[in-house]
């Protein structure tokens, strides 16, 4: 039995992605050119050598490598565009927000794996493994919450998530046997971030 469901295709354009795509493609063209120049063609690139370059050889001038400009322009036609497909979310801005949340969690998970040394378990018991998994899970919840608060406060106009966390990461509180708890300097910029997130700035 076949079931028919409606699907929504959302198309987006990102100038940042377009610039990134252009840089990546230029690096690839350079690699192709160098392979042709040095005579070190790679099997997995064979179809692209002829697609993007024309190689001519003459007795006097030797080998001459010329780029095929039309093919290169054609390759750059879709730079910056990406699509999201959903069978539930029909609003494009909601779909983009959900996608970015998922992307942030995935990147955050990779970052936490490095920070918590989670790429190698290195635990002595199942209890320790469960504890490590729990810390990872809670950290991702906080990460998603901070992202949502930044979105509500419009902070993504000035900050990236990682940039904001790095800015707040310099705040320190420590204890001294002679002076008790001490709080490091909280800058004006940090205070503004805390207030925008609806959090009271650190104080003793």
LUMTIKE-794081 format. One line per 8 residues: number of its first residue (from 0); their letters; for each residue z negated, x negated, y of N, C-alpha, C. Coordinates in nm, 2 decimals. Atoms other than C-alpha are relative to their C-alpha. Layout:
BEGIN
NUM = a = Z,X,Y,Z,X,Y,Z,X,Y  ... $
This chain:
BEGIN
0 = xxxxxxxx = 0.00,-0.08,-0.12,0.00,0.00,0.00,0.00,-0.09,0.12  -0.01,0.08,-0.12,0.10,-0.14,0.33,-0.07,0.07,0.12  0.07,-0.05,-0.11,-0.11,-0.10,0.64,0.06,-0.05,0.13  -0.05,0.04,-0.13,0.02,-0.10,0.99,-0.11,-0.01,0.11  0.10,0.01,-0.11,-0.19,-0.23,1.28,0.06,-0.06,0.12  -0.06,0.05,-0.13,-0.12,-0.30,1.64,-0.06,-0.14,0.03  0.05,0.14,-0.04,-0.14,-0.66,1.76,0.04,-0.03,0.14  -0.02,0.03,-0.14,-0.16,-0.80,2.11,0.04,-0.15,0.01 $
8 = xxxxxxxx = -0.04,0.14,-0.03,0.03,-1.12,2.21,-0.02,-0.03,0.14  0.03,0.04,-0.14,-0.11,-1.29,2.52,0.06,-0.13,0.02  -0.07,0.12,-0.03,0.10,-1.56,2.68,-0.07,-0.06,0.13  0.06,0.06,-0.12,-0.06,-1.81,2.93,0.07,-0.13,0.03  -0.05,0.12,-0.05,0.04,-2.10,3.14,-0.12,-0.08,0.06  0.10,0.08,-0.05,-0.19,-2.39,3.22,0.06,-0.13,0.06  -0.05,0.13,-0.06,-0.10,-2.67,3.47,-0.06,-0.12,-0.06  0.06,0.12,0.06,-0.35,-2.90,3.31,0.06,-0.03,-0.13 $
16 = xxxxxxxx = -0.06,0.02,0.13,-0.20,-2.84,2.97,0.14,-0.06,0.02  -0.14,0.04,-0.02,0.15,-2.89,3.11,0.00,-0.16,0.03  0.01,0.14,-0.03,0.04,-3.23,3.25,-0.03,-0.08,-0.12  0.04,0.07,0.13,-0.12,-3.33,2.92,0.11,0.00,-0.09  -0.11,0.00,0.09,0.18,-3.22,2.73,0.11,-0.10,0.04  -0.10,0.09,-0.05,0.41,-3.43,2.95,-0.05,-0.14,-0.03  0.05,0.14,0.03,0.19,-3.74,2.91,0.02,-0.03,-0.15  -0.02,0.02,0.15,0.19,-3.70,2.53,0.14,-0.02,-0.04 $
24 = xxxxxxxx = -0.14,0.01,0.03,0.56,-3.65,2.52,0.06,-0.13,0.05  -0.05,0.13,-0.05,0.63,-3.95,2.74,-0.04,-0.11,-0.09  0.05,0.10,0.09,0.41,-4.16,2.51,0.09,0.00,-0.13  -0.08,-0.01,0.12,0.62,-4.03,2.22,0.14,-0.06,0.02  -0.13,0.05,-0.04,0.95,-4.11,2.39,0.00,-0.15,0.01  0.02,0.15,-0.02,0.82,-4.46,2.47,-0.01,-0.06,-0.14  0.01,0.05,0.14,0.73,-4.51,2.10,0.13,0.00,-0.07  -0.14,0.00,0.06,1.08,-4.40,1.99,0.08,-0.11,0.06 $
32 = xxxxxxxx = -0.08,0.10,-0.06,1.24,-4.63,2.24,-0.04,-0.14,-0.05  0.04,0.13,0.05,1.03,-4.93,2.13,0.04,-0.02,-0.15  -0.04,0.02,0.14,1.11,-4.86,1.76,0.15,-0.04,0.00  -0.14,0.03,-0.01,1.48,-4.86,1.85,0.03,-0.14,0.05  -0.02,0.13,-0.06,1.45,-5.17,2.06,-0.04,-0.11,-0.10  0.06,0.10,0.09,1.25,-5.36,1.80,0.06,0.01,-0.14  -0.06,-0.02,0.13,1.45,-5.23,1.50,-0.11,0.03,-0.11  0.11,-0.04,0.09,1.13,-5.08,1.34,-0.01,0.15,-0.01 $
40 = xxxxxxxx = 0.00,-0.15,0.01,1.23,-4.72,1.28,-0.10,0.05,-0.11  0.09,-0.06,0.10,0.97,-4.50,1.11,0.06,0.12,-0.07  -0.06,-0.11,0.08,1.07,-4.26,0.84,-0.03,0.14,0.06  0.04,-0.13,-0.05,0.88,-3.97,0.99,0.05,0.04,0.14  -0.06,-0.02,-0.13,1.06,-4.01,1.32,0.15,0.00,0.00  -0.14,0.03,0.01,1.41,-4.05,1.19,0.08,0.11,0.08  -0.08,-0.10,-0.07,1.54,-3.71,1.32,-0.01,0.00,0.15  0.01,0.00,-0.14,1.41,-3.77,1.67,0.07,-0.12,0.07 $
48 = xxxxxxxx = -0.07,0.12,-0.07,1.58,-4.11,1.73,0.13,0.05,0.05  -0.13,-0.05,-0.04,1.92,-3.94,1.73,-0.01,0.12,0.10  0.02,-0.12,-0.08,1.79,-3.63,1.90,-0.02,-0.04,0.15  0.04,0.04,-0.14,1.65,-3.81,2.21,0.07,-0.12,0.06  -0.06,0.13,-0.05,1.84,-4.14,2.23,0.14,-0.02,-0.06  -0.13,0.04,0.04,2.19,-4.27,2.20,0.01,-0.15,0.00  0.00,0.15,0.01,2.23,-4.63,2.08,0.15,-0.04,-0.01  -0.14,0.06,-0.01,2.55,-4.82,2.17,-0.01,-0.15,-0.02 $
56 = xxxxxxxx = 0.00,0.14,0.02,2.64,-5.17,2.06,0.14,-0.05,0.04  -0.13,0.06,-0.04,2.91,-5.39,2.22,-0.02,-0.15,-0.02  0.00,0.15,0.02,3.00,-5.76,2.15,-0.06,-0.07,0.12  0.05,0.07,-0.12,2.92,-5.86,2.51,-0.14,0.03,0.04  0.13,-0.05,-0.05,2.62,-5.65,2.61,-0.10,0.02,-0.11  0.09,-0.02,0.11,2.47,-5.61,2.27,-0.05,0.15,-0.01  0.05,-0.14,0.02,2.25,-5.30,2.20,-0.04,0.06,0.13  0.04,-0.08,-0.12,2.21,-5.04,2.47,-0.05,0.13,-0.04 $
64 = xxxxxxxx = 0.06,-0.13,0.04,1.97,-4.75,2.43,-0.01,0.09,0.13  -0.01,-0.10,-0.11,2.03,-4.45,2.65,-0.07,0.13,-0.04  0.07,-0.13,0.03,1.80,-4.14,2.67,0.10,0.12,0.02  -0.08,-0.12,-0.02,1.96,-3.80,2.62,-0.08,0.09,0.09  0.08,-0.07,-0.10,1.83,-3.63,2.93,-0.01,0.15,-0.03  0.00,-0.14,0.03,1.93,-3.28,2.83,-0.09,0.04,-0.11  0.09,-0.02,0.11,1.74,-3.30,2.51,-0.14,-0.01,0.04  0.13,0.02,-0.04,1.44,-3.43,2.68,-0.05,0.11,0.10 $
72 = xxxxxxxx = 0.03,-0.11,-0.09,1.45,-3.16,2.95,-0.03,0.13,-0.09  0.02,-0.12,0.09,1.48,-2.90,2.67,-0.14,-0.01,-0.07  0.13,0.02,0.06,1.17,-3.05,2.50,-0.12,0.04,0.09  0.11,-0.02,-0.10,0.97,-3.01,2.82,0.00,0.15,0.05  -0.01,-0.13,-0.05,1.07,-2.65,2.87,-0.12,0.09,-0.01  0.12,-0.08,0.03,0.76,-2.50,2.72,-0.13,-0.07,0.02  0.13,0.07,-0.03,0.50,-2.75,2.84,-0.09,0.09,0.08  0.10,-0.08,-0.07,0.18,-2.58,2.95,-0.02,0.14,-0.05 $
80 = xxxxxxxx = 0.01,-0.13,0.05,0.24,-2.26,2.77,-0.07,0.01,-0.13  0.07,-0.02,0.13,0.02,-2.13,2.49,-0.02,0.15,-0.02  0.01,-0.15,0.03,-0.02,-1.79,2.31,-0.12,0.03,-0.08  0.11,-0.05,0.08,-0.31,-1.60,2.17,0.04,0.14,-0.06  -0.03,-0.13,0.07,-0.27,-1.32,1.91,-0.12,0.06,-0.05  0.12,-0.07,0.04,-0.53,-1.06,1.85,0.04,0.14,-0.05  -0.02,-0.14,0.04,-0.54,-0.73,1.66,-0.11,0.10,0.06  0.11,-0.08,-0.06,-0.84,-0.61,1.87,0.00,-0.01,0.15 $
88 = xxxxxxxx = 0.02,0.02,-0.15,-0.85,-0.76,2.22,0.13,0.02,0.07  -0.13,-0.02,-0.08,-0.58,-0.62,2.45,-0.01,-0.05,0.14  0.01,0.05,-0.14,-0.71,-0.75,2.78,0.02,-0.15,-0.01  -0.03,0.14,0.01,-0.57,-1.10,2.83,-0.11,-0.09,0.05  0.11,0.08,-0.05,-0.86,-1.23,3.04,-0.12,-0.01,-0.10  0.11,0.00,0.10,-1.11,-1.12,2.77,0.04,-0.09,-0.12  -0.05,0.09,0.11,-0.89,-1.29,2.50,-0.02,-0.14,0.03  0.01,0.14,-0.04,-0.88,-1.61,2.70,-0.15,-0.05,0.00 $
96 = xxxxxxxx = 0.14,0.03,0.00,-1.26,-1.60,2.75,-0.06,-0.02,-0.14  0.04,0.01,0.14,-1.32,-1.55,2.38,0.05,-0.13,-0.06  -0.06,0.13,0.05,-1.09,-1.84,2.30,-0.07,-0.12,0.05  0.06,0.11,-0.06,-1.25,-2.07,2.54,-0.14,-0.02,-0.05  0.13,0.01,0.05,-1.59,-1.98,2.41,0.00,-0.07,-0.14  -0.01,0.05,0.14,-1.48,-2.06,2.05,0.04,-0.15,0.01  -0.04,0.14,-0.02,-1.32,-2.39,2.18,-0.12,-0.08,0.04  0.12,0.07,-0.04,-1.64,-2.49,2.35,-0.10,-0.02,-0.11 $
104 = xxxxxxxx = 0.09,0.01,0.12,-1.85,-2.42,2.04,0.05,-0.11,-0.09  -0.06,0.10,0.10,-1.61,-2.62,1.82,-0.02,-0.15,0.06  0.01,0.14,-0.06,-1.61,-2.92,2.07,-0.15,-0.03,0.00  0.15,0.02,-0.01,-1.99,-2.88,2.11,-0.05,-0.04,-0.14  0.04,0.03,0.14,-2.03,-2.89,1.73,0.04,-0.14,-0.03  -0.04,0.14,0.02,-1.83,-3.21,1.71,-0.09,-0.10,0.08  0.08,0.09,-0.08,-2.03,-3.36,1.99,-0.14,-0.01,-0.05  0.13,0.00,0.05,-2.36,-3.26,1.84,0.00,-0.08,-0.14 $
112 = xxxxxxxx = -0.01,0.07,0.13,-2.25,-3.40,1.50,-0.02,-0.15,0.03  0.01,0.14,-0.04,-2.22,-3.74,1.68,-0.14,-0.03,0.05  0.13,0.03,-0.06,-2.54,-3.71,1.88,-0.11,0.01,-0.10  0.11,-0.02,0.10,-2.75,-3.59,1.58,0.03,-0.08,-0.12  -0.03,0.08,0.11,-2.58,-3.83,1.35,0.03,0.08,-0.13  -0.02,-0.10,0.11,-2.47,-3.53,1.14,0.12,-0.03,-0.08  -0.12,0.03,0.09,-2.14,-3.68,1.01,-0.05,-0.07,-0.13  0.06,0.05,0.12,-2.37,-3.86,0.76,-0.13,0.07,-0.01 $
120 = xxxxxxxx = 0.12,-0.08,0.02,-2.64,-3.65,0.62,-0.13,-0.08,0.02  0.11,0.09,-0.01,-2.89,-3.93,0.57,-0.14,0.07,0.00  0.13,-0.07,0.01,-3.17,-3.70,0.46,-0.06,-0.03,-0.14  0.07,0.04,0.13,-3.43,-3.76,0.19,-0.03,0.12,-0.08  0.04,-0.12,0.07,-3.48,-3.40,0.09,0.08,0.12,0.05  -0.07,-0.13,-0.04,-3.33,-3.05,0.10,-0.07,0.06,0.12  0.07,-0.06,-0.12,-3.60,-2.95,0.35,0.04,-0.07,0.12  -0.05,0.07,-0.12,-3.49,-3.22,0.59,0.14,0.04,0.04 $
128 = xxxxxxxx = -0.13,-0.04,-0.02,-3.13,-3.11,0.55,0.00,0.14,0.07  0.02,-0.13,-0.06,-3.23,-2.75,0.63,-0.04,-0.01,0.14  0.05,0.02,-0.13,-3.42,-2.87,0.93,0.11,-0.05,0.10  -0.11,0.05,-0.08,-3.12,-3.06,1.06,0.11,0.11,0.03  -0.09,-0.11,-0.02,-2.89,-2.76,1.01,-0.05,0.10,0.10  0.07,-0.09,-0.10,-3.14,-2.54,1.20,0.01,-0.05,0.14  -0.01,0.06,-0.14,-3.15,-2.78,1.50,0.15,0.01,0.05  -0.14,-0.01,-0.04,-2.77,-2.78,1.50,0.04,0.14,0.04 $
136 = xxxxxxxx = -0.03,-0.14,-0.02,-2.75,-2.40,1.49,-0.06,0.04,0.14  0.06,-0.03,-0.12,-3.00,-2.36,1.77,0.07,-0.06,0.13  -0.06,0.07,-0.11,-2.83,-2.62,1.99,0.13,0.07,0.04  -0.12,-0.07,-0.03,-2.50,-2.43,1.96,-0.02,0.13,0.07  0.04,-0.12,-0.07,-2.67,-2.11,2.06,-0.02,-0.03,0.15  0.03,0.04,-0.14,-2.80,-2.28,2.38,0.13,-0.03,0.07  -0.13,0.04,-0.06,-2.45,-2.43,2.44,0.08,0.12,0.04  -0.07,-0.12,-0.03,-2.29,-2.09,2.42,-0.06,0.08,0.12 $
144 = xxxxxxxx = 0.07,-0.08,-0.11,-2.55,-1.93,2.65,0.02,-0.07,0.13  -0.03,0.07,-0.13,-2.51,-2.20,2.92,0.14,0.02,0.04  -0.14,-0.03,-0.04,-2.13,-2.15,2.91,0.01,0.14,0.06  -0.01,-0.14,-0.06,-2.18,-1.77,2.96,-0.06,0.01,0.13  0.06,0.00,-0.13,-2.42,-1.83,3.25,0.09,-0.06,0.10  -0.09,0.07,-0.09,-2.18,-2.07,3.41,0.12,0.09,0.04  -0.11,-0.09,-0.02,-1.90,-1.82,3.37,-0.04,0.12,0.10  0.05,-0.11,-0.08,-2.11,-1.54,3.53,-0.03,-0.05,0.14 $
152 = xxxxxxxx = 0.03,0.06,-0.13,-2.21,-1.77,3.82,0.12,-0.06,0.07  -0.11,0.06,-0.07,-1.86,-1.89,3.89,0.00,-0.15,0.01  0.02,0.14,-0.01,-1.96,-2.25,3.82,0.12,-0.08,-0.05  -0.11,0.08,0.06,-1.64,-2.34,3.63,0.10,-0.03,0.11  -0.08,0.04,-0.11,-1.47,-2.36,3.97,-0.03,-0.14,0.05  0.04,0.14,-0.04,-1.66,-2.68,4.04,-0.04,-0.09,-0.11  0.05,0.09,0.11,-1.79,-2.80,3.70,0.07,0.03,-0.13  -0.02,-0.03,0.14,-1.69,-2.84,3.35,-0.13,0.01,-0.07 $
160 = xxxxxxxx = 0.12,-0.02,0.07,-1.95,-2.76,3.09,-0.07,-0.14,-0.03  0.05,0.13,0.03,-1.99,-3.13,2.99,-0.05,-0.07,0.13  0.03,0.06,-0.13,-1.99,-3.24,3.36,-0.14,0.06,0.05  0.12,-0.06,-0.05,-2.27,-2.99,3.44,-0.12,-0.05,-0.08  0.11,0.05,0.08,-2.48,-3.10,3.14,-0.03,-0.15,0.03  0.02,0.14,-0.03,-2.43,-3.47,3.23,-0.08,-0.01,0.13  0.07,0.00,-0.13,-2.55,-3.39,3.59,-0.15,0.03,-0.02  0.14,-0.04,0.02,-2.87,-3.23,3.46,-0.07,-0.10,-0.09 $
168 = xxxxxxxx = 0.05,0.08,0.10,-2.92,-3.49,3.20,-0.09,-0.12,0.06  0.07,0.11,-0.06,-3.06,-3.74,3.45,-0.14,0.04,0.04  0.13,-0.04,-0.03,-3.37,-3.53,3.51,-0.10,-0.04,-0.11  0.09,0.05,0.10,-3.67,-3.69,3.34,-0.15,0.05,0.03  0.14,-0.03,-0.01,-4.03,-3.59,3.28,-0.07,-0.08,-0.11  0.07,0.09,0.10,-4.27,-3.83,3.11,-0.15,0.00,0.04  0.14,0.01,-0.01,-4.64,-3.89,3.07,-0.05,-0.14,0.01  0.06,0.13,-0.02,-4.85,-4.18,3.18,-0.15,0.02,-0.02 $
176 = xxxxxxxx = 0.15,-0.01,0.03,-5.21,-4.25,3.05,-0.08,0.01,0.13  0.09,0.00,-0.12,-5.33,-4.31,3.41,0.03,0.11,0.09  -0.04,-0.10,-0.10,-5.13,-4.05,3.60,0.04,0.13,-0.06  -0.03,-0.13,0.07,-5.07,-3.77,3.35,0.15,0.02,0.00  -0.14,-0.04,0.00,-4.73,-3.59,3.37,0.07,-0.04,0.13  -0.08,0.04,-0.12,-4.47,-3.73,3.60,0.14,0.06,-0.01  -0.14,-0.06,0.00,-4.14,-3.57,3.70,0.09,-0.09,0.09  -0.10,0.08,-0.08,-3.84,-3.78,3.81,0.06,0.09,0.11 $
184 = xxxxxxxx = -0.06,-0.07,-0.12,-3.65,-3.69,4.12,0.10,0.10,-0.05  -0.10,-0.11,0.02,-3.46,-3.36,4.11,0.08,0.01,0.13  -0.09,0.01,-0.11,-3.16,-3.39,4.34,0.03,0.14,0.05  -0.04,-0.13,-0.06,-3.04,-3.11,4.58,0.11,0.06,-0.09  -0.10,-0.06,0.08,-2.73,-3.07,4.36,-0.05,0.06,-0.13  0.06,-0.05,0.12,-2.94,-3.03,4.05,-0.07,0.13,0.03  0.07,-0.13,-0.04,-3.15,-2.76,4.23,0.10,0.11,0.01  -0.10,-0.11,-0.02,-2.84,-2.57,4.32,0.05,0.05,-0.13 $
192 = xxxxxxxx = -0.05,-0.03,0.13,-2.72,-2.58,3.96,-0.10,0.09,-0.07  0.10,-0.08,0.06,-3.05,-2.45,3.83,-0.01,0.14,0.06  0.01,-0.13,-0.06,-3.07,-2.17,4.08,0.12,0.09,-0.03  -0.12,-0.08,0.04,-2.71,-2.07,4.01,0.00,0.05,-0.14  0.01,-0.05,0.14,-2.79,-2.04,3.64,-0.12,0.09,-0.01  0.12,-0.09,0.00,-3.10,-1.83,3.73,-0.12,-0.06,-0.06  0.12,0.07,0.06,-3.35,-2.10,3.62,-0.07,-0.07,0.12  0.08,0.07,-0.10,-3.63,-2.23,3.83,0.01,-0.15,-0.02 $
200 = xxxx = -0.01,0.14,0.01,-3.59,-2.60,3.91,-0.12,-0.06,-0.06  0.11,0.06,0.07,-3.82,-2.83,3.71,-0.11,-0.04,0.11  0.12,0.04,-0.09,-4.17,-2.88,3.87,-0.12,-0.02,-0.09  0.12,0.03,0.08,-4.51,-2.99,3.75,-0.10,0.12,0.03 $
